[in-house]
Amino acid sequence: MTRWGEPSRESDALTTAAVVEQAQIAVVVIDRHSNLRYWNPFARELFGFVDGRDHVGLSLLDIGIHESDREHAVQLARRVLRGEPWEGTFAVLRGDGTWIHVRAQAVPVRDDETGEIDGITLIAREALRSGRVEEQYGLLERIGSRLAGSLEFDSTVKGVAGILVPQFADHCFIDLYDDDRLIRQVSVHAEGWTPPPRSWVEPGEEVRYPERHFVTQALRRLETVVSSEHLFSNSPNDRSDRVSRQVGVTSAIAAPLRARGEVLGVLTLALSGLSPRQKRTYGGFDRDLVGAIASRVALAIDNARLFEEERSTALAFQHSLLPRGFPQLDGLTVAHRYLPAGPFQADGYGVQTQVGGDFYDAIPLSAGRVGLVIGDVEGHGPHAAAVMGQLRAALRAFAQADREPADILRELDEWVRQLGQPDGDGGTWIPSVSCLYMVYDAWSRELSYANAGHAPPLLVTSDSVEPLELALPDRMLGVRAKSGSGEDIVYHQADLRLPTGATLVMYTDGLVDRHPAGGRPDPERALARMTDRVAEVADKDVEQIAEAAVNSVPGRLDDDTALLVVRTNSDQLALTEGWFRSDASTVGEARHLAAQTFKAWGMDRDQAELACLLVSEIVTNVVIHATPRPVHREFTGGGVFDSESPLDGGDDEFDEDWTDLLEAAAEEDEASEDPAEKEFLLRLRSGAETVWVEVFDHDLRLPRIRSAAADDEGGRGLYLVEQLATRWGSRPTPDGKAVWFEMPMFGEEGPDEG
C-alpha cells in the first residue's frame, strides 16, 4: 500500500473510469439539452434504468425526473448552464413504476479547449435513509395522502398545516396571492397557542413582509430559504417582533408555492419553544424536504382552485336552468331549494364535478291556476343537466298552452326520446325521467295530476304529515325506447281535492338517498325522518318547512336534490259565476253581473270599465258561435275524442267576423223551440291584485285573431282583448272550451286610498 506522502505506484492506482464505475453513488452526464451521455452502474440501479436498453440520447426528464418536479428541474438546469453549482432533492420515477427522493448535486461541464459549458454532471444518492429522515419521509407520505384525498381548497390547506404542526414545526403559515396582494389563508400553532390580537397577521388579512425579510427573499429568488440568525431584525412590526421573542422562535423556513409557472404564494414554517423537541433549528435537508412539500402543496392548491372554478361554472350552469324565483301566485305560497351533489370519484377520470338533472317549477296558468312540477333526469353530468333544461322549457311551453297533465306527459315522453345519444354499442342511450305534473285551482282546491314514476309529495295538514295518496304512477318518461318493446305508453290523469290550508312537500330522491357515515342509504328510514321533522314545523311558514326538510336526513349527498314546498290558502280569493242563455239579450246581463262584481271587489273604476268592455267582447263571440247542444269531449291515452264534429265539415277554427251575426243569432233564438239548450257560463275570479274572467260554452272551436279590413264592421273583438288585457287565451274543456283574460284590479297608482 502506498504510504501517505509517497508517490503512488502505477500498479496500485485505479483509473478514473474504474473509480466512477465502482463508486456507490450515481454519476450522470447530460448535455445542454438534458439528453443522457453517460451514467455509471449505480445510476442505472438508482434511477431504475431498464437493463438492456440504450438510453443514450434520451432526455433525463422523460425517463427519470418525476412529472411534478420537471419544471423545477428545467429551471435549475438553466442555472447550472450559466456556471452556478446546485444542490437539492428531486422526486424520481423509476423504471419499475416506483418513485423515490434523490439528493443531487449538479456542476457544469466545460470544454477543455474553449472553456464553454456544454453539459452537466449530476452526482446523486437516495435521500431519506437515516432514522430521522425516514420519520420525515413518513411525514411526506402523509402529506401526499392528505393532498390526494381532497379537492376542496379549505380542507387542502388546513389539512397540510395540521400534519406539519406539531411534528415538523410549531407554527405554519400559508399566504396566497390575490391579484398582487398576499393574503394569509392559514395560521396554525402547536399546543393550541393563539397569537395575541394585532400581533401576527390573522387569516383573511393582507401580509406585508419587509424588503429584507427571509420570506421576501424566498419569493424573490424562488428558492426555499432557511433563517436561523437575525430572525428578529426584519420583523414586520414591533408587536410581531415582541411576540416572536416571547414564544421563543428559533428557526424558520419559507418555501415559495409555484404551479404551472406561476407563484401562488408562500409556505412558512417555524420552530419555537411551544413544544419540547431536541431539534431547535432547521438544516439543509429540512430545506429540501420543505421545498418538496411546497411543490406538492402548490400543485394541490392549484388543482383545488381549478376544480372549484370548474364546479362553480357547472353549478352556475345548473342554476341557470332552474327558476330563481316565482311571481306572486294567488292562493299559494312557495319555497324552493336546490342542493348540488358533492364531488364523486369516477373510474379512470379522477374526482368529477357532479351536476344533475333534478328540476322543479311553478307555472302560472289561465284563470289563476298554477302548474306544479317536480322531476329527476337519470344520471349525472352536463348531459343530464342539458336534458333537464330542454325538458323544463318544453314542459313550460306545453303547460302555458293549457294542455292537460296527461297530455303533457305524453308529449314529454316523445321529447325525451328525441334527446338520446349514441351508447357506443350501435344503440341509443335515452335517459329515464321521473316527473310529477299537477295543476292546482286555488278557488276550488282541486288538484289534477299525472305522474311519470315520481315519488308522491308529502301532504302536510293540521292533523298529520303523510304521503299524498296518488293513483298508481305510470312509467317514467323515455322507458319505451329503452325497453325496445315499442308499446304505447299511456299516462293517466286523476283529480283530488286538497284540505283547506294544506301544504305539499315535493322532492326528488336525492334527499332520501343520502349516504350516512359508516352505513348505506336507507330511503324508507330517511323518509320517516323527514316526515317527523316536517311534522315538528308543520305550523311554520314554507321557508322553515323547506329548511327542515333538506336538513332532516344526515349523510353525504351523492345525488342532487330539488325541493318545492307549496302551501295553499284562500286569503283574498273571491269567485262569482252565472249561467246565461246564448242569445243577444243576455250580453247586457253578463256585463251587468261583471260590473256589480268588480265594484264589490273594490276594483279601480277605470280598470272595471275596461274589464266590462272585454267581457262584452268575449260574451258576444260566445253568443254568435254557440252550438245548439252540448258536445262531450273525452281525453284519452290515444288523444282527444269529441262526440260530434263541427257542422258542415267546415273550418274548426273560431272566426270572429261579427258582421250582422248578432241579428241572425237573435232571429235563430226566436225560431228555436228549446233555446235553453244553448247557454254559457261566466266565471269571475279575483286574487290580491288580479281578476280573471272566463266564459265557458259548448263550442269545440278555439278562437283565433284575424286581421279585419278597414271597412269591416266587425272582426276586431279578440284583437281588442289582446291589446287591453294582461293575458288572454283559450283552452279545451271536457264539453267545449273556455275563453279567458286577465286584468289588474288597480291602475299604476295602486288601490284607492280611503
Secondary structure, DSSP 8 states (H G I E B T S, - for coil): ---TTS---TTT---HHHHHHH-SSEEEEEETTSBEEEE-HHHHHHHT--TT---TTSBHHHHTB-GGGHHHHHHHHHHHHTT--EEEEEEEE-TTS-EEEEEEEEEEEE-TTT--EEEEEEEEEE---SHHHHHHHHHHHHHHHHHHT---HHHHHHHHHHHHTTTT-SEEEEEEEETTEEEEEEEEEGGG----TTTS--TTSB----TTSHHHHHHHHTS-EEE-SSTTTT-SSHHHHHHHHHHT--EEEEEEEEETTEEEEEEEEEE-SSS--S--S--HHHHHHHHHHHHHHHHHHHHHHHHHHHHHHHHHHHHHTS-S-----TTEEEEEEEE----EEETTTEEE---EEEEEEEEE-GGG-EEEEEEEEEEESHHHHHHHHHHHHHHHHHHHTT--HHHHHHHHHHHHHTT-EE-SSSSEE---EEEEEEEEETTTTEEEEEEES----EEE-SS-EEE------B--BTHHHHHT---------EEEE--TT-EEEEE-GGGT--B-TTS---HHHHHHHHHHHHHHTTTS-HHHHHHHHHTSS-SB--S-EEEEEEEE--TT-EEEEEEEESSTTHHHHHHHHHHHHHHHTT--HHHHHHHHHHHHHHHHHHHHH--SS---EEEETTEEEESS--GGG---SB----TTHHHHHHHHHHH-S-GGGSEEEEEEEE-SSEEEEEEEES----B------TT-SS--HHHHHHHHSSEEEEEEETTEEEEEEEEESS-TT-S---
